[in-house]
Amino acid sequence: MAVVSRCSRAATAATTANATTATTCAYLIRSLSPFSSSSSTFDPQNDLNNRNKPAVLGTLKRESKGRNVQWVFLGCPGVGKGTYASRLSNLLGVPHIATGDLVRDELASSGPLSSQLKEIVTQGKLVSDEIIIDLLSKRLEAGEAKGESGFILDGFPRTVRQA
């Protein structure tokens, strides 16, 4: 339930993203968390190009320290969501959670969903919303138990139902 509410807030924010960000077809939305010290969006072109400048690094690390960082990357296939999410994950020190990686990890394990996932993947079908939400919920709960200070989602939500 927490996953759905966090992501629906981010999806709502995505509909109001400014035109400049919208034209890149890769949206990065900072969640509307009460822990957020700023409601501004992150401009991947500007901030990642300047990532080696101490002022940018210091500001981002200072903003993320001690707060629950929640970011969601949305966009068309191949626009660099995974690349930006990975870079931002390293910069802020929070985990980059990609739903594709969660599915691959579950397939490689002998978990309760692995046999069901193997059947779906071998048939070339899309993984259901319920399975994706279940995998993501487990990952977020495990991260919370380990004391992770937030997350960056990549590949979720993909459908209106997931949002």
Secondary structure as the mmCIF struct_conf table of DSSP 4:
data_model
#
loop_
_struct_conf.conf_type_id
_struct_conf.id
_struct_conf.beg_label_comp_id
_struct_conf.beg_label_asym_id
_struct_conf.beg_label_seq_id
_struct_conf.end_label_comp_id
_struct_conf.end_label_asym_id
_struct_conf.end_label_seq_id
HELX_RH_AL_P HELX_RH_AL_P1 ALA A 2 ALA A 14
TURN_TY1_P TURN_TY1_P1 THR A 15 THR A 16
HELX_RH_AL_P HELX_RH_AL_P2 ALA A 19 THR A 23
TURN_TY1_P TURN_TY1_P2 THR A 24 CYS A 25
STRN STRN1 ALA A 26 ARG A 30
TURN_TY1_P TURN_TY1_P3 PRO A 34 PHE A 35
BEND BEND1 SER A 37 SER A 37
HELX_LH_PP_P HELX_LH_PP_P1 SER A 40 PHE A 42
HELX_RH_AL_P HELX_RH_AL_P3 PRO A 44 ASN A 49
TURN_TY1_P TURN_TY1_P4 ASN A 50 ASN A 52
BEND BEND2 LYS A 53 LYS A 53
HELX_RH_AL_P HELX_RH_AL_P4 PRO A 54 SER A 64
TURN_TY1_P TURN_TY1_P5 LYS A 65 GLY A 66
BEND BEND3 ARG A 67 ARG A 67
STRN STRN2 VAL A 69 GLY A 75
BEND BEND4 CYS A 76 CYS A 76
TURN_TY1_P TURN_TY1_P6 PRO A 77 GLY A 78
BEND BEND5 VAL A 79 GLY A 80
HELX_RH_AL_P HELX_RH_AL_P5 LYS A 81 LEU A 92
TURN_TY1_P TURN_TY1_P7 GLY A 93 GLY A 93
STRN STRN3 HIS A 96 ALA A 98
HELX_RH_AL_P HELX_RH_AL_P6 THR A 99 ALA A 108
BEND BEND6 SER A 109 SER A 109
TURN_TY1_P TURN_TY1_P8 PRO A 112 LEU A 113
HELX_RH_AL_P HELX_RH_AL_P7 SER A 114 THR A 122
TURN_TY1_P TURN_TY1_P9 GLN A 123 GLY A 124
HELX_LH_PP_P HELX_LH_PP_P2 LYS A 125 SER A 128
HELX_RH_AL_P HELX_RH_AL_P8 ASP A 129 ALA A 145
TURN_TY1_P TURN_TY1_P10 LYS A 146 GLY A 147
STRN STRN4 GLY A 150 ASP A 154
BEND BEND7 GLY A 155 GLY A 155
BEND BEND8 THR A 159 THR A 159
TURN_TY1_P TURN_TY1_P11 VAL A 160 GLN A 162
#
